[in-house]
Amino acid sequence: MMNHATLTQLRSLKLFGFAAALEEQAAQPKVQSLSFEERLALLVDRESYLRDERKRTRLLQRAKLKYAQAAIEDLDARPGRGIDRSQLLALALSDWVARGDTLLLTGPTGVGKTWLACALAQHACRRGHSALYLRVPRLADELKLLHGSGGFGRWLISLAKTEVLVLDDWGVCALDAGMRADLLEIIDDRAASKATIITTQLPVDHWHGWIGDATIADAILDRVMQRVQRINLGGESMRRPPRKKTSTEAD
């Protein structure tokens, strides 16, 4: 008979997976044929699985991904997009996060750069890594508020600990002096140590003009390019409805 006091103690210790598995074992007569070590291993395995699931859920919530359901397994690798499914899956399964790589996703608007960035970050969360999505045009206003409240330093320290940072729409909006300096701080904290995903329509050789300060631009480029992998997406915009074939094309 199950000792309910034991279950209560397990739950008070927050061993919810262990307690649930123990109740299940008590209701399954065939489990009694297993050795103590085998039963214990099953209980510990359930607790470990439950904790991993809770951790993954927390990581995904904190990541604030624009496309939270984007999954690398659902990647659209139709011809013309410049995507090799096997190579991207190999990348997702590699140690790019631990190495602190920068993934530079380039291509025209609407080709799926943001979706792919979110899918890669989501997969990293599923593997136990922390992530955060930031849209660069909106970041300028958020940074001004942080500076005004005195919270920028704490925010920067927290961001530096994040294992995967997504900087979406890099190069879309003009930068002022404060934003240039803040971007350098963000990138400098991550150089060759923490992984970063940058999505941009802007070719790298135009970054100097966008950043607007040669010294800061050189510093940012030097750090971004230390350990970079480039993925160039192409094809028609994914936001447009499929083009209907004409009667001539149908023939």
Legacy VTK file of the C-alpha trace (Angstrom):
# vtk DataFile Version 3.0
C-alpha trace
ASCII
DATASET POLYDATA
POINTS 251 float
0.000 0.000 0.000
1.228 3.456 -0.876
2.429 5.503 2.094
0.635 8.841 1.626
2.970 10.563 4.084
5.847 9.697 1.751
4.002 11.225 -1.217
3.290 14.357 0.815
6.968 14.669 1.716
8.048 14.198 -1.892
5.693 16.956 -3.014
6.815 19.272 -0.228
10.338 18.775 -1.558
8.978 19.669 -5.042
9.787 16.189 -6.367
6.533 16.131 -8.315
7.752 13.841 -11.099
9.137 11.374 -8.570
5.855 11.359 -6.618
3.691 10.889 -9.722
5.862 8.032 -10.977
5.782 6.377 -7.542
1.981 6.453 -7.534
1.946 4.912 -11.015
4.312 2.153 -9.922
2.069 1.345 -6.959
-0.856 0.871 -9.354
1.066 -1.439 -11.690
1.542 -4.959 -10.256
4.103 -5.895 -12.936
6.450 -3.182 -11.663
6.906 -5.151 -8.464
8.996 -7.673 -10.406
11.647 -5.013 -11.055
14.606 -4.637 -8.731
14.878 -1.728 -6.312
17.615 -0.151 -8.458
15.483 -0.448 -11.616
12.440 1.113 -9.970
14.532 3.897 -8.496
16.083 4.612 -11.894
12.602 4.978 -13.410
11.548 7.374 -10.653
14.644 9.532 -11.036
14.269 9.543 -14.821
10.675 10.865 -14.544
11.754 13.635 -12.171
14.610 14.617 -14.470
12.321 14.684 -17.514
9.740 16.857 -15.738
12.389 19.352 -14.615
13.823 19.542 -18.128
10.333 20.211 -19.520
9.731 23.005 -17.019
13.126 24.520 -17.809
12.432 24.438 -21.572
9.052 26.098 -21.013
10.653 28.873 -18.939
13.410 29.426 -21.494
10.928 29.733 -24.362
8.742 32.165 -22.405
11.718 34.370 -21.522
13.019 34.340 -25.099
9.987 36.395 -26.262
10.413 35.128 -29.807
8.365 36.894 -32.467
7.433 33.476 -33.889
7.314 31.331 -30.768
6.078 28.255 -32.661
8.774 28.411 -35.352
10.560 25.047 -35.434
13.581 24.076 -37.474
11.806 20.836 -38.403
9.164 22.888 -40.267
11.714 24.723 -42.394
10.489 25.575 -45.893
13.424 24.655 -48.150
11.680 25.065 -51.494
14.010 25.670 -54.474
15.166 29.247 -54.896
15.255 30.136 -51.207
18.993 29.456 -50.875
18.409 27.012 -48.030
19.983 23.592 -47.710
17.797 21.738 -45.199
20.472 19.190 -44.241
23.080 21.917 -43.666
20.742 23.985 -41.508
19.712 20.984 -39.431
23.388 20.130 -38.993
23.994 23.714 -37.867
21.109 23.605 -35.375
22.450 20.361 -33.917
26.053 21.597 -33.773
27.832 23.402 -30.926
27.369 26.868 -32.481
25.893 28.225 -29.247
28.722 26.916 -27.079
31.294 28.293 -29.549
29.722 31.748 -29.456
29.153 31.906 -33.210
27.391 34.769 -34.967
24.768 33.669 -37.500
24.219 36.354 -40.121
20.911 35.851 -41.958
20.713 38.098 -45.003
18.264 38.610 -47.864
15.473 40.897 -49.066
12.361 41.633 -47.044
9.812 38.851 -46.607
12.044 35.852 -47.389
11.814 34.370 -43.878
14.886 35.695 -42.073
13.012 36.447 -38.839
11.186 33.104 -38.891
14.448 31.205 -39.370
16.156 33.207 -36.606
13.294 32.347 -34.234
13.406 28.665 -35.252
17.146 28.483 -34.515
16.677 30.266 -31.173
13.722 28.025 -30.304
15.806 24.937 -31.010
18.569 26.314 -28.794
16.015 26.725 -25.977
14.898 23.136 -26.463
18.523 22.134 -25.948
18.646 24.032 -22.657
20.115 27.379 -23.752
18.736 30.780 -22.796
17.691 33.121 -25.616
16.205 36.571 -26.167
14.635 38.217 -29.223
15.173 41.947 -29.755
14.015 44.013 -32.724
16.664 46.661 -33.367
14.338 49.502 -34.514
12.303 49.168 -31.306
15.391 48.704 -29.149
16.408 52.376 -29.435
13.371 53.557 -27.440
13.776 50.785 -24.861
17.422 51.729 -24.306
16.520 55.386 -23.764
14.077 54.332 -21.048
16.726 52.110 -19.435
19.260 54.926 -19.419
16.664 57.302 -17.987
15.763 54.914 -15.155
19.368 53.995 -14.402
18.743 50.360 -15.300
20.936 50.086 -18.390
23.944 48.625 -16.546
21.914 45.837 -14.920
20.139 45.093 -18.197
23.470 44.895 -20.036
24.891 42.457 -17.467
21.787 40.257 -17.775
21.939 40.391 -21.574
25.615 39.399 -21.577
24.656 36.156 -19.808
22.011 35.261 -22.401
23.380 32.431 -24.535
21.562 33.285 -27.787
20.642 36.861 -28.711
18.492 37.546 -31.782
18.951 41.048 -33.246
16.203 41.342 -35.840
15.926 43.990 -38.582
19.525 45.143 -38.216
20.161 48.199 -40.390
16.518 49.223 -40.888
16.431 52.467 -38.876
18.883 55.344 -38.494
21.190 55.326 -35.453
21.967 58.225 -33.164
25.191 58.521 -31.156
23.706 56.869 -28.063
22.347 53.881 -29.963
25.675 53.387 -31.756
27.523 53.265 -28.455
24.960 50.903 -26.900
25.111 48.504 -29.858
28.882 48.354 -29.503
28.509 47.516 -25.802
26.022 44.739 -26.600
28.178 43.239 -29.358
31.429 43.624 -27.403
30.036 41.598 -24.477
29.226 38.725 -26.842
32.231 38.672 -29.178
33.424 35.072 -29.668
31.852 34.020 -26.357
28.046 34.220 -26.680
25.993 33.336 -29.749
24.204 36.045 -31.721
21.753 35.843 -34.632
21.524 38.957 -36.807
18.901 39.345 -39.533
19.404 42.092 -42.075
18.573 43.288 -45.574
21.654 45.517 -45.514
24.820 44.144 -47.175
27.811 44.087 -44.838
29.737 46.560 -46.998
26.973 49.131 -46.277
27.188 48.788 -42.491
29.677 51.631 -42.136
27.252 54.032 -43.749
24.373 52.848 -41.561
26.315 52.974 -38.286
27.546 56.449 -39.165
30.779 56.458 -37.174
33.851 54.850 -38.751
35.532 53.967 -35.456
32.463 52.335 -33.924
31.610 50.620 -37.217
35.110 49.110 -37.398
34.798 47.882 -33.806
31.351 46.326 -34.350
32.373 44.628 -37.609
35.566 43.290 -36.064
33.616 41.620 -33.267
30.697 40.357 -35.374
32.996 38.796 -37.964
35.285 36.998 -35.484
33.263 33.793 -35.689
30.516 34.221 -38.264
28.404 31.880 -40.361
26.439 33.487 -43.192
23.102 32.269 -44.516
21.754 34.179 -47.519
18.045 33.687 -48.194
16.437 34.423 -51.518
13.290 33.845 -53.531
9.959 35.649 -53.498
8.493 37.205 -50.385
6.821 34.616 -48.141
4.240 37.240 -47.189
2.793 37.498 -50.677
0.063 35.064 -51.773
1.261 32.479 -54.318
1.161 33.845 -57.867
-1.543 32.166 -59.940
-0.422 30.616 -63.168
-1.727 32.141 -66.373
-3.495 29.971 -68.896
-0.316 30.016 -71.026
1.838 28.862 -68.076
-0.685 26.174 -67.197
-0.348 24.745 -70.650
LINES 1 252
251 0 1 2 3 4 5 6 7 8 9 10 11 12 13 14 15 16 17 18 19 20 21 22 23 24 25 26 27 28 29 30 31 32 33 34 35 36 37 38 39 40 41 42 43 44 45 46 47 48 49 50 51 52 53 54 55 56 57 58 59 60 61 62 63 64 65 66 67 68 69 70 71 72 73 74 75 76 77 78 79 80 81 82 83 84 85 86 87 88 89 90 91 92 93 94 95 96 97 98 99 100 101 102 103 104 105 106 107 108 109 110 111 112 113 114 115 116 117 118 119 120 121 122 123 124 125 126 127 128 129 130 131 132 133 134 135 136 137 138 139 140 141 142 143 144 145 146 147 148 149 150 151 152 153 154 155 156 157 158 159 160 161 162 163 164 165 166 167 168 169 170 171 172 173 174 175 176 177 178 179 180 181 182 183 184 185 186 187 188 189 190 191 192 193 194 195 196 197 198 199 200 201 202 203 204 205 206 207 208 209 210 211 212 213 214 215 216 217 218 219 220 221 222 223 224 225 226 227 228 229 230 231 232 233 234 235 236 237 238 239 240 241 242 243 244 245 246 247 248 249 250
